[in-house]
Amino acid sequence: MKLNKIQTALRWMGNHKKLVLFVITMILIAILSSCLTEGGSATLAVGMIIAGVDDGKHVVDGPLTTDLTREGSPDLLLNEIDQQIVKIRPMSTPIDQISRFAGSKHAGSMVVDYYSVDTKPTSTKLTGAVTESDVHEGDDTPIIVISTQNNEIFDPTDTILVQNVSGYDSNGVSESGQDLVLYVINRTNEGVTVMAVNGPTIAGVPNCFPNIPNGVSLIRMGRAASELDVQSPQFEALPKKSRNLCQIFKMQVEQSTLQRLSNKEVGWTMSDQEEAAVYDMRMGIEKSYLFGVARQIWDPNKKEHVYFTGGIWNQAGKNYYLESSTELNEDELVELMRQAFTGNTGSKRKILIGGSGLISRISKLDYTRIIHAGQHVSKWGIDFAELRSKFGCLYVLLSEVFDEVGLEDCGMVIDPEYIQKYTHIPFSTEQLNLKKSGVRNVDALVMTEASCLVLRYPKAHMRILNR
């Protein structure tokens, strides 16, 4: 009989393992607590996390604290600092706003070295005219050496398109209406050795050279290998090393104890001061991110070095000039978008930020089907005006920072895919106990961030200047 009861109890315990474990844990905690109390030792109310019946988690023997919350449910508490920052007047600081949404890479030093790879140039110009081939019947196909502004972009087996110089049909008698194509045989210090692919037939000799004027554009096209070719000239792309410095941005907020205790006509609290300070700090960061100069100087008073970050305005790889004396028309805007979206491998959605003068000129245009103003687009917490064209899409936004630095008629086209933020010290807040240290009877809060911004692909970004 007793054996049956024991077997029944064991069977029940086997079917309710979690409940049994929970009860045993509670008993052990009670025994431990009792032992500590009987020993006369002072104990702190420190809770602990235990497993519940249905895989839940519970706090026992103490209050729920933030440390226990992060241990038991790490995703429950949100990091309010970054969320609060990006919500404070994001339209006024678009560069800082985008960099925070895009995320940043940790920098192990205040000095950031980074590499960017440019694309190999695809075009150059002829620096010497080519005269029509002087051949006689029975001669071999002509081979000549041409000189260009950048011979290094060509390799053997490359093909070259000669713009605005007509090629000939397969018989070499009539112009075909297609541009002349050349084939690269070799490249030496003297120039580029080429043959004509679709040149004229002169004195029975095919693929001769027609007259090619000086300064004509030469476009590098694909390579053409023969049947027995196994190898091809090597292609090398070496990244270019660049450097920027992280700048330590700080802002301190203080409120005296009497100020905090005094009755006020409106509810102006420490939190309101913090928000105003964050906005002012972000505006300063925005200007440094745009127009700062990367330098390191020695402060004789502090007896230490101070780092200054370099702005992306000077990192952009292209310039576009607008005529300041004339009204902006649609043709100029089309050309601006052409320059912004061509000649690089950037994305087809870019951001145009500019001063009030430039945005005013863009806003006065009457748009057609070629370029039309789309609806407002919300990205990165910012509301942009959208301009669409066959080249790509521009998100347009006024940046009062340009007005403040005297560039109200200028702007910048930025590719958000190739902008990178490096952070040595993430944005953080720290309470300063100035009362205990005997400095001031105030509540003090200091905000700190050490960071910099870089353009990974300079030619994907463009400055807009006045001529």
FENUR-V818238 format. One record per residue. N is the residue number from 1. RES is the residue in three letters. SS is DSSP state (A for helix, B for strand, O for the rest). PHI is phi in radians with two decimals (NA if undefined). NEAR is the number of other C-alpha atoms within 12 Angstrom. Layout:
n;res;ss;phi;near
N;RES;SS;PHI;NEAR
N;RES;SS;PHI;NEAR
This chain:
n;res;ss;phi;near
1;MET;O;NA;7
2;LYS;A;-1.12;8
3;LEU;A;-1.09;9
4;ASN;A;-1.12;10
5;LYS;A;-1.16;11
6;ILE;A;-1.14;12
7;GLN;A;-1.12;13
8;THR;A;-1.13;14
9;ALA;A;-1.15;15
10;LEU;A;-1.13;15
11;ARG;A;-1.11;13
12;TRP;A;-1.14;15
13;MET;A;-1.14;18
14;GLY;A;-1.17;14
15;ASN;A;-1.41;13
16;HIS;O;-2.26;16
17;LYS;A;-1.10;19
18;LYS;A;-1.15;20
19;LEU;A;-1.15;19
20;VAL;A;-1.10;20
21;LEU;A;-1.09;21
22;PHE;A;-1.11;25
23;VAL;A;-1.13;19
24;ILE;A;-1.09;17
25;THR;A;-1.10;22
26;MET;A;-1.10;23
27;ILE;A;-1.11;16
28;LEU;A;-1.12;16
29;ILE;A;-1.12;22
30;ALA;A;-1.12;16
31;ILE;A;-1.12;15
32;LEU;A;-1.10;16
33;SER;A;-1.12;24
34;SER;A;-1.13;16
35;CYS;A;-1.13;15
36;LEU;A;-1.17;15
37;THR;A;-1.20;14
38;GLU;A;-1.14;12
39;GLY;O;-1.31;11
40;GLY;O;1.37;10
41;SER;O;-1.48;11
42;ALA;O;-1.36;11
43;THR;O;-2.02;17
44;LEU;O;-1.65;12
45;ALA;O;-1.41;14
46;VAL;O;-1.81;17
47;GLY;O;-1.42;23
48;MET;B;-2.51;23
49;ILE;B;-1.62;27
50;ILE;B;-2.23;25
51;ALA;B;-1.38;23
52;GLY;O;-1.58;21
53;VAL;O;-1.20;16
54;ASP;O;-1.84;14
55;ASP;O;1.12;14
56;GLY;O;-1.35;14
57;LYS;B;-2.25;19
58;HIS;B;-2.34;25
59;VAL;B;-1.80;26
60;VAL;B;-2.21;25
61;ASP;O;1.01;24
62;GLY;O;2.80;17
63;PRO;O;-1.37;17
64;LEU;O;-1.37;21
65;THR;O;-2.04;19
66;THR;A;-1.15;18
67;ASP;A;-1.10;18
68;LEU;A;-1.16;23
69;THR;A;-1.10;21
70;ARG;A;-1.16;16
71;GLU;A;-1.30;20
72;GLY;A;-1.44;24
73;SER;O;-2.49;19
74;PRO;O;-1.09;13
75;ASP;O;-1.62;11
76;LEU;O;-1.29;14
77;LEU;O;-1.52;16
78;LEU;O;-1.62;14
79;ASN;O;-1.41;14
80;GLU;A;-1.33;14
81;ILE;A;-1.09;23
82;ASP;A;-1.11;22
83;GLN;A;-1.10;16
84;GLN;A;-1.21;21
85;ILE;A;-1.09;31
86;VAL;A;-1.21;30
87;LYS;O;-1.64;25
88;ILE;O;-1.59;28
89;ARG;O;0.80;24
90;PRO;A;-1.15;32
91;MET;A;-1.15;30
92;SER;A;-1.44;33
93;THR;O;-2.29;38
94;PRO;A;-1.13;42
95;ILE;A;-1.18;49
96;ASP;A;-1.09;44
97;GLN;A;-1.12;36
98;ILE;A;-1.12;32
99;SER;A;-1.13;36
100;ARG;A;-1.31;36
101;PHE;A;-1.23;25
102;ALA;A;-1.27;22
103;GLY;O;1.54;22
104;SER;B;-2.32;25
105;LYS;B;-1.73;23
106;HIS;B;-1.30;20
107;ALA;O;-1.86;25
108;GLY;O;-1.38;17
109;SER;O;-2.59;22
110;MET;O;-1.26;29
111;VAL;B;-1.76;30
112;VAL;B;-1.96;31
113;ASP;B;-1.79;22
114;TYR;B;-2.46;24
115;TYR;B;-2.07;20
116;SER;B;-2.35;25
117;VAL;O;-1.93;22
118;ASP;O;-1.63;23
119;THR;O;-1.45;22
120;LYS;O;-1.20;23
121;PRO;O;-1.01;21
122;THR;O;-1.95;25
123;SER;B;-2.54;27
124;THR;B;-2.72;26
125;LYS;B;-2.21;28
126;LEU;B;-1.29;28
127;THR;O;-1.86;22
128;GLY;O;-2.72;19
129;ALA;O;-1.16;21
130;VAL;B;-1.96;27
131;THR;O;-1.61;17
132;GLU;O;-1.03;20
133;SER;O;-1.06;27
134;ASP;O;-1.80;23
135;VAL;O;-2.19;23
136;HIS;O;-2.21;16
137;GLU;O;-1.01;13
138;GLY;O;1.69;12
139;ASP;O;-1.20;18
140;ASP;O;-1.30;19
141;THR;O;-1.04;27
142;PRO;O;-1.12;30
143;ILE;O;-2.28;27
144;ILE;B;-2.24;29
145;VAL;B;-1.96;29
146;ILE;B;-1.93;39
147;SER;O;-2.09;28
148;THR;B;-2.21;32
149;GLN;O;-1.21;22
150;ASN;O;-2.59;25
151;ASN;A;-1.13;32
152;GLU;A;-1.18;25
153;ILE;A;-1.38;29
154;PHE;O;-1.83;40
155;ASP;O;-2.28;32
156;PRO;O;-0.94;32
157;THR;O;1.39;28
158;ASP;B;-1.18;34
159;THR;B;-1.96;33
160;ILE;B;-2.19;42
161;LEU;B;-1.66;33
162;VAL;B;-1.68;37
163;GLN;B;-1.21;26
164;ASN;B;1.12;20
165;VAL;B;-2.08;31
166;SER;B;-1.27;28
167;GLY;B;-1.56;33
168;TYR;B;-2.14;28
169;ASP;O;-1.24;22
170;SER;O;-1.13;17
171;ASN;O;-1.51;20
172;GLY;O;1.30;26
173;VAL;O;-1.82;21
174;SER;O;-1.95;17
175;GLU;B;-1.16;20
176;SER;B;-1.57;19
177;GLY;B;1.53;14
178;GLN;B;-1.66;20
179;ASP;B;-1.20;27
180;LEU;B;-1.20;36
181;VAL;B;-2.09;38
182;LEU;B;-1.99;43
183;TYR;B;-2.10;39
184;VAL;B;-1.49;35
185;ILE;B;-1.57;29
186;ASN;B;-2.81;25
187;ARG;B;-2.35;26
188;THR;B;-2.27;18
189;ASN;O;-1.17;14
190;GLU;O;-1.34;14
191;GLY;B;2.68;25
192;VAL;B;-1.92;34
193;THR;B;-1.50;29
194;VAL;B;-2.36;35
195;MET;B;-2.13;33
196;ALA;B;-1.55;41
197;VAL;O;-1.60;36
198;ASN;O;-2.27;35
199;GLY;O;-1.45;40
200;PRO;O;-1.36;36
201;THR;O;-1.70;33
202;ILE;B;-2.15;27
203;ALA;O;0.96;19
204;GLY;O;1.39;19
205;VAL;B;-1.69;24
206;PRO;O;-1.36;31
207;ASN;O;0.92;36
208;CYS;O;-1.47;39
209;PHE;O;-1.80;40
210;PRO;O;-1.42;36
211;ASN;O;-1.21;23
212;ILE;B;-2.13;32
213;PRO;O;-1.25;23
214;ASN;O;-1.17;23
215;GLY;O;1.51;22
216;VAL;O;-1.22;28
217;SER;B;-1.40;28
218;LEU;B;-2.03;38
219;ILE;B;-1.90;29
220;ARG;B;-1.33;32
221;MET;B;-2.00;24
222;GLY;B;-1.26;20
223;ARG;B;-1.46;23
224;ALA;O;-2.16;24
225;ALA;O;-1.71;18
226;SER;O;-1.54;11
227;GLU;O;-1.10;7
228;LEU;O;-1.60;8
229;ASP;O;-1.20;11
230;VAL;O;-1.84;8
231;GLN;O;-1.91;14
232;SER;O;-2.44;16
233;PRO;O;-0.94;19
234;GLN;O;-1.20;12
235;PHE;O;-2.01;16
236;GLU;O;-2.07;13
237;ALA;O;-2.32;14
238;LEU;O;-1.75;12
239;PRO;O;-1.22;16
240;LYS;B;-1.67;16
241;LYS;B;-1.51;15
242;SER;B;-2.26;21
243;ARG;B;-2.46;27
244;ASN;B;-2.43;38
245;LEU;B;-2.02;37
246;CYS;O;-1.36;40
247;GLN;B;-1.90;38
248;ILE;B;-1.52;30
249;PHE;B;-1.65;35
250;LYS;B;-2.35;26
251;MET;B;-2.61;29
252;GLN;B;-2.08;27
253;VAL;B;-2.11;29
254;GLU;B;-2.31;29
255;GLN;B;-2.53;27
256;SER;B;-1.21;20
257;THR;A;-1.11;17
258;LEU;A;-1.15;14
259;GLN;A;-1.08;16
260;ARG;A;-1.19;20
261;LEU;A;-1.47;15
262;SER;O;-1.29;14
263;ASN;O;-1.23;11
264;LYS;O;-2.23;11
265;GLU;O;-1.21;7
266;VAL;O;-2.20;8
267;GLY;O;-1.42;13
268;TRP;O;-1.66;18
269;THR;O;-2.00;23
270;MET;A;-1.08;23
271;SER;A;-1.11;19
272;ASP;A;-1.14;17
273;GLN;A;-1.13;23
274;GLU;A;-1.07;28
275;GLU;A;-1.09;26
276;ALA;A;-1.10;21
277;ALA;A;-1.19;27
278;VAL;A;-1.08;37
279;TYR;A;-1.10;28
280;ASP;A;-1.10;25
281;MET;A;-1.14;31
282;ARG;A;-1.14;37
283;MET;A;-1.11;32
284;GLY;A;-1.15;27
285;ILE;A;-1.10;40
286;GLU;A;-1.02;39
287;LYS;A;-1.16;33
288;SER;A;-1.19;35
289;TYR;A;-1.07;43
290;LEU;A;-1.53;38
291;PHE;A;-2.13;29
292;GLY;O;-1.18;28
293;VAL;O;-2.07;26
294;ALA;O;-1.30;31
295;ARG;B;-2.56;20
296;GLN;B;-2.32;19
297;ILE;B;-2.20;17
298;TRP;B;-1.73;13
299;ASP;B;-1.55;11
300;PRO;O;-1.19;9
301;ASN;O;-1.33;9
302;LYS;O;-1.48;9
303;LYS;O;1.06;9
304;GLU;B;-2.75;11
305;HIS;B;-1.40;16
306;VAL;B;-2.12;23
307;TYR;B;-1.78;28
308;PHE;B;-2.17;29
309;THR;O;-1.49;41
310;GLY;O;-1.57;34
311;GLY;O;-1.46;33
312;ILE;A;-1.36;38
313;TRP;A;-1.00;38
314;ASN;A;-1.48;27
315;GLN;O;-1.61;35
316;ALA;O;-1.07;31
317;GLY;O;-1.66;28
318;LYS;B;-2.37;27
319;ASN;B;-2.17;26
320;TYR;B;-2.32;27
321;TYR;B;-1.89;25
322;LEU;B;-1.83;27
323;GLU;O;-1.33;20
324;SER;O;-1.30;19
325;SER;O;-1.48;11
326;THR;O;-2.08;11
327;GLU;O;-1.24;19
328;LEU;O;-1.21;28
329;ASN;O;-2.02;22
330;GLU;A;-1.17;24
331;ASP;A;-1.09;20
332;GLU;A;-1.15;23
333;LEU;A;-1.18;36
334;VAL;A;-1.08;30
335;GLU;A;-1.16;23
336;LEU;A;-1.06;36
337;MET;A;-1.20;35
338;ARG;A;-1.08;25
339;GLN;A;-1.15;27
340;ALA;A;-1.24;41
341;PHE;A;-1.88;33
342;THR;O;-1.98;22
343;GLY;O;1.36;24
344;ASN;O;-2.70;26
345;THR;O;-1.80;21
346;GLY;O;-1.28;31
347;SER;O;-1.36;26
348;LYS;O;-1.65;27
349;ARG;B;-2.28;31
350;LYS;B;-2.24;34
351;ILE;B;-1.97;45
352;LEU;B;-1.98;37
353;ILE;B;-1.98;43
354;GLY;B;-2.80;40
355;GLY;O;-1.29;30
356;SER;A;-1.13;26
357;GLY;A;-1.14;29
358;LEU;A;-1.15;36
359;ILE;A;-1.12;31
360;SER;A;-1.13;21
361;ARG;A;-1.14;28
362;ILE;A;-1.20;38
363;SER;A;-1.25;24
364;LYS;O;-1.42;16
365;LEU;O;-1.27;22
366;ASP;O;-1.64;17
367;TYR;O;-1.53;22
368;THR;O;-2.06;17
369;ARG;O;-1.28;14
370;ILE;O;-1.26;19
371;ILE;O;-2.22;29
372;HIS;B;-2.30;24
373;ALA;B;-1.51;25
374;GLY;O;-1.48;19
375;GLN;O;-1.33;16
376;HIS;O;-1.20;17
377;VAL;B;-2.08;22
378;SER;B;-1.82;17
379;LYS;B;-2.48;24
380;TRP;O;0.98;25
381;GLY;O;1.37;26
382;ILE;B;-2.14;29
383;ASP;B;-1.68;22
384;PHE;B;-1.88;28
385;ALA;B;-1.60;27
386;GLU;B;-1.81;29
387;LEU;B;-2.06;37
388;ARG;B;-2.03;31
389;SER;O;-2.57;29
390;LYS;O;-1.19;19
391;PHE;O;-1.45;25
392;GLY;O;2.94;27
393;CYS;B;-2.11;33
394;LEU;B;-1.93;40
395;TYR;B;-1.70;37
396;VAL;B;-1.78;39
397;LEU;B;-2.63;40
398;LEU;B;-1.28;35
399;SER;O;-2.17;39
400;GLU;A;-1.23;28
401;VAL;A;-1.07;34
402;PHE;A;-1.10;32
403;ASP;A;-1.12;21
404;GLU;A;-1.15;19
405;VAL;O;-1.70;21
406;GLY;O;1.41;17
407;LEU;O;-2.04;27
408;GLU;O;-1.14;27
409;ASP;O;-1.71;35
410;CYS;O;-1.97;39
411;GLY;B;-2.89;43
412;MET;B;-2.65;47
413;VAL;B;-1.76;45
414;ILE;B;-2.12;47
415;ASP;O;-1.64;40
416;PRO;A;-1.14;37
417;GLU;A;-1.29;26
418;TYR;A;-2.13;32
419;ILE;B;-2.08;39
420;GLN;B;-2.30;36
421;LYS;B;-1.81;39
422;TYR;B;-1.99;38
423;THR;B;-2.18;34
424;HIS;B;-1.57;27
425;ILE;B;-2.21;26
426;PRO;B;-1.07;28
427;PHE;B;-1.02;32
428;SER;B;-2.58;26
429;THR;B;-2.09;25
430;GLU;B;-2.44;18
431;GLN;B;-1.37;18
432;LEU;B;-1.74;22
433;ASN;O;-1.62;17
434;LEU;O;-1.34;19
435;LYS;O;-1.22;17
436;LYS;O;-1.15;12
437;SER;O;-1.38;10
438;GLY;O;1.31;10
439;VAL;O;-1.54;13
440;ARG;O;-2.61;17
441;ASN;O;-1.53;19
442;VAL;B;-2.42;25
443;ASP;B;-1.63;29
444;ALA;B;-2.19;28
445;LEU;B;-2.38;27
446;VAL;B;-2.08;25
447;MET;B;-1.91;31
448;THR;B;-2.40;28
449;GLU;B;-2.69;28
450;ALA;B;-2.08;34
451;SER;B;-2.73;43
452;CYS;B;-2.66;51
453;LEU;B;-2.24;52
454;VAL;B;-2.34;45
455;LEU;B;-1.81;40
456;ARG;O;-1.29;34
457;TYR;O;-2.34;34
458;PRO;A;-0.95;37
459;LYS;A;-1.26;35
460;ALA;A;-1.43;38
461;HIS;O;-2.14;43
462;MET;B;-2.47;40
463;ARG;B;-1.49;35
464;ILE;B;-1.92;39
465;LEU;B;-2.13;26
466;ASN;B;-1.70;20
467;ARG;O;-1.50;13
